[in-house]
Amino acid sequence: MQQQSDESRGVALDGERYQDHMAQNGAGEVATQAATGQPRAPERQATAQAIAELAAEAQGQERPPETSSMQELMQGGLLLPQYRRGDFVKGVIISKSDTEILIDIGAKSEGVVAGRELERLSPAAREALKVGEEVLACVIRPMDSEGRVLLSLARAQLERDWRKVEQLYQSGEVLERTVAAANKGGVIVRLGRVRGFVPASQLSPAHRNSGSRETNSAEASPEARWQHLVGSKLLLKIVELDRKRNRVILSERAAARQWRRQRKEQLIAQLQPGQVLEGRVSSLCDFGAFIDLGGADGLVHLSELSWHRVKHPSQVVKVGDQVKVQVISVDRERKRIGLSIKRLQPEPWQTVAERYTTGQLVECCITKLTDFGAFAELEDGVEGLVHVSELSSRRVHHPSEVVKEGDRVTLRIIRIEPEKRRIGLSLKRVADPDYADVDWQFAEELDDWDFDFSDEQA
């Protein structure tokens, strides 16, 4: 028993000596560890823990509870976080002056932004920082001569901007940015502190064409080709990102395609037949004209361009014209929009009975020949039919034996049916004596009109 008691006292004495040693040298070791950024060797940690446990047991104390992880120790305040150069940390501003900014980052002492790193911040950025505000900072030196952690807010801002650029790239979001500079290859935009480049090939056709005009001028140089875009705002999409090479490529063309797809879906969801909109003629084809409604194109079919017969859309509109259109159909499944121009204009057939009467002689233009007769235009949007039997008193096998397209002839109206949009015309009855009384009546009305006109002129 005496021998066991001596051994226990020896262990206790060793434990006390170790604790005294740690009290004297522990702070220096912790400082060395913080400066090097290297943790204590596992062997030394295990030995120290064993000696401490034996010492506590010899003195009749319970062993300290085992900690399962470094994170639990830090949460319990038993260990302070160790930082390395380049780490990004969050902290709270606790004071601000003209020479330094102190930030609580949970370390033994505050982090500080001072000297050159403070000068990196613009006056406006420094003014915007408030005491109590949470900020992101970058560790540039884990410990200075005063034991403080030196921080940089400017580098943290760059990191924040890169993170945001990466999010924009992953999401495929369309963003609007102002052109900051230009060179012969394209234009430069700023994404916070990150520099982005828009190659000339990724500019919209309108901007590329304007650049060509600038280059063709007598005194223009390749470097000045895109200078006129500096200060203008562009809709852009990030199409390539390589942070290691500090490379961010954006495209106006890709952004325009995506924006138009989104805008088209919105328009198709909102449009209803009968709505009246303004648009720009974007292109022409044989069967109609496409109208840009501000993100989505609708089609005005050839038959919806005008009330009169149209052979090609160029007879009515040209590319670039601003026009008013009425929505006549919306196919949401096929994403097609049907439009009309003529339905916003007065329909000639509604008042045709007020302008024409049966038996009246009219000057017409032959517009089309068929096996059963010839169509003749009385005015824009109003056509009548000269049946093959009304072309001549003799037998006619085909209208081409008497008239041809483009001929201007005098015809007599023999029938009017406004509700069916039909007017019957005759060539052989122009000189028919049965209409003599009608012709005299029209002649008298014409004379009266001439007389009144002359009086007014007098």
Secondary structure, DSSP 8 states (H G I E B T S, - for coil): -HHHHHHHHHHHHHHHHHHHHHHHHHHHHHHHHHHHT----HHHHHHHHHHHHHHHHHTT---------HHHHHHTTSS-----TT-EEEEEEEEE-SSEEEEE-SSSS-EEEETHHHHTS-HHHHHH--TT-EEEEEEEES--TTS-EEEEHHHHHHHHHHHHHHHHHHHT--EEEEEEEEETTEEEEEETTEEEEEEGGGS-HHHHHHHHHHHHSTT--GGGTTGGGTT-EEEEEEEEEETTTTEEEEEHHHHHHHHHHHHHHHHHHH--TT-EEEEEEEEEETTEEEEE-SSSEEEEEGGGT-SS--SSGGGT--TT-EEEEEEEEEETTTTEEEEESGGGS--GGGGHHHH--TT-EEEEEEEEEETTEEEEEEETTEEEEEEGGGS-SS--SSGGGT--TT-EEEEEEEEEEGGGTEEEEESTTTT-GGGHHHHHHHHHHHHHHHHHHHHHH-
